[in-house]
Amino acid sequence: MSDGREKSAWRRFADWVNGDSEPIDRTTQYVMNRRPPRQEEPPELHEQRERLRLKKFLGLYPLAAGFLCVALIAILFATVIYIPPFGQPGNPTNNEVSRHYLEYTEEETGATNAVTGMILSYRGFDTLGESCVLFLAVSSVMMLLQRDKNNTDEQTLHRLRREDAIERTHPDNILRKSAKLLTPFILLFALYVLFNGEISPGGGFSGGAILGGGLILYSSAYGPEQLSRLLTRSLYDTVRITGLMAYALTYGIYIFAGANGIKLEMEWMMIVIDLAVGLVVACTIYGFYTMFQRGKV
Amino acid sequence: MLNNILTAAGLIFLVFGVFVFFSAVLGLYRFDYVLNRMHAAAVGDALGIFCILVGVILFHAPTLSSMKALLILVFLWITSPVASHLIAQVETATNPNLKSECKVEKR
């Protein structure tokens, strides 16, 4: 940047990425300026050609679609023929791995339900990664959609205020009554699924989804302000981060103890991990809803 | 004997429920306006669900799982009319040419 004309390499690169860069040499500029304007063909000719193309496409399309369907069906049937019959003892899935899981899950992981033992203990890193993906997804949605004074103009604020006023003066009584009746049971059922995951079907993901659904139902029936007074932004963030941290910590302790042969109360750790996953999932679902609806938690 | 009767009754309910769902899907495709289609879908959600779940309850009559099916029935009967009501309300609130589609009663 000597005299204002010379740009830095970084600046030129940024311009090139943005598509703002000018042609460098004068010859290119000259050629670009001298290029004759594009010849416009008469509209009737254009229309006729387009119609011909469309006709060709419409003639070809059912043929291609039918061929694709038949080919897919043939491939699927060919695959189904080679699948071993259901429930036979000699099937390749019936090997020592699954036998080991079914026999030793309870004493090795402390979970009576083998599926929970598998996703939270044997493959706990996988589940930790999934929780991180959910956490990051809701974080990036927050970055993009959060409403603050820099990206909100007066018009949007006015519209939001008017929508709030309409919602306040015309409450939907049918929705409110049914939400009032159902929300406690939904939250109770969510807690049941969460804490019962290690001895019965259920667990963190499904329980968290039910919890988030109950929150969404309440929020849509009574207006977002009613719930955000209880579940403030700071509480929401605390719960979200605490869930992920608790999972990581507990699983770290779990792996450390297992590697060094220390005996621990593993059932409790299972429940803590289940609860942590459930909180992360519930916060993700509720966060998506409220971010896309209002732009704030 | 009682078991056979229960199974037969459950089968009748199931077949009728499948018929109701068939007509609901047919109505969903044949009707062309939101409120009409919603009516067809709501028939499936209320009567079809009722028949199929009663059939399931009769199949597993005196067990815990049949009671769970009863709970599912109660839950769906509370929620699905509310959902239909909300869809209809959005349609009446946002469609400016509602009068050309159906009779509108002033209140």
Contacts between the chains, C-beta under 8 A, distances in Angstrom:
chain1	res1	chain2	res2	distance
A	172	B	86	7.4
A	172	B	89	7.1
A	174	B	82	5.9
A	174	B	85	5.4
A	175	B	82	5.9
A	175	B	85	7.6
A	175	B	86	6.4
A	178	B	78	5.7
A	178	B	79	6.9
A	178	B	82	4.8
A	181	B	78	6.8
A	182	B	75	7.5
A	182	B	78	6.4
A	182	B	79	7.0
